[in-house]
Amino acid sequence: MKNIIKFTGLSLLAMALAASPMVSRAQDAATNAPAADGAAPVVKKKGTLPFKGKIATLDAAGGTFTVGALELNITSTSKITTNGVPATLADFTVGESVAGAYKKTADGKLNVTTLHLGGKAKKKKPAADASAPATAPAAQ
């Protein structure tokens, strides 16, 4: 009889320990619930949005250009490159392919963060050493 009581007590203890992680997870899930005051949960937006295409219109003096349906603005913080080298909007022409990223402001403007014309500068691979003769495996 004592063995049955010990076995039952140990079984209840084991079940309580096994159930405790489930209880703690349920409490964590409640913290993700919407606010009680009815406010919508805050959703983080991406920092920048990509764009790619050909320049349709260009106003270098005004610092604007269009790619597709996007009218993009150049700001003082925009990073502009041509083949990996720093450039200005005046270096671009209508019809050239460009790619980059922009941020949408609260007033609806699309401010360019990065703008690339052409590919990025490629790193040169070191040339094979011509002075060292190629060795072939010795025939046995």
N, C-alpha and C positions, 0 to 999 in steps of 0.2 A: 504494500500500500504506500509506504514511504517512497518507493522508487517511482510510482505513478505520479505522486505529487511533485517530486523533483523533476521528472521528465516534463510534466505539464508546465511547471514554472519556467524551466529552461526554454521550452517551446514558445511560450508567450514572450519571453525576453528576446528571443531570436526574431520573432515576427515584429516586435516593436522596433528593434534596430534596423530591420530590413525596410520598414515603412517610413523611417525618419527622413531619408533622402527625398522621397516622394513628397513629403509635406514641405520640405524646404524649397523644392522646385516650384511647388504651387504658389508659395509666397512670392518667389521671384517673378513669376508670370504676372501677378497682380500689379506689380510696379509698372508694367507696360500698358496698363489699361488707360483709356482716355481720362482726361481731367474731369473731376466731378462738376466743375462749373460750366461744362458744355463746350469749352474751348477745343478747337481741333488740335490734334497732336502736331508738333513741329516736324516738318519733313525737310531734311537737308537737301539742298540743291547742289548739283555739280558746280564746280568752280568755273569751268570754261566749257564751251561747246565747240566742236570742230566744224570747219567748213573746207570745201575743196571745189575747184572749178576754174572757169575762165573769167577774166575781168570783162564785164559787159560795159560799164561806164567808169570813168576815172576823173576825179577832180583833185589833182595834186595840191593845188593852192588851198582848197577847202579841206583837204585831208579826208576825203571820202571816196569810196568806190563801191561798185556793186558786183556781186558774184551770185548769179541766179536771181532769186528774189530777195536776197539779203543786201541791205544798204549798210555798209560797215564804215565805222569812223576810226581814224588813226588818232591816238592820244600821245601825250608826252611819254607814257610808259610803254607804248607798243614797241616790240622788238621785231625789226624788219631785217630780213637777210635775203641775199641773192647768192645761190650756190654756196651757202655757208659763210658768206662774207657780209658784214653789216652794210645796209643800203638805206635809201630813202624812198618814199612813194614816187618821187619824180623819176626814179630808175625804171619804173614799171610802165607798160603800155597796154592799151585795150587789146584783148584777145589772148594774152599770156595766161598760162595755167598757174594758179596759186593755190596754196593750202595754208591753213593756220587754225587759230582758235580765237574765240571772242567771248566777252561777258555781256549779258543783258543788264542794263541799268534799270533803276526803278521807274524812270520816265520813258522806257522803251527803246533807248538807243542801244546799238550793238557796237561796243567798243572793242577793237582788236587788241589782243594781248600778244599774239605772235603771228607773223606773216612771212611765208617762205615763197620765193620764186625759184623754180628749178630745184634740183636735188641738193642735198647737203654735201658739203665738201667731203670727198672720200680720202681716207688715210692711205698714203702710199705704202705698199708692202715692200719690205726690204728685198732688193734683188738677190738672187742666188749667187753665192760666191763662185765666180768663174775660175778663180785660180786653184781651187781645190778640185782635183780630178775625181770623177765619179768612180767608185769602186764597185766592181762586180763580184759576186760571190765566187770563191775559188772552186773550180771543178775538182771533184775527188774521184 
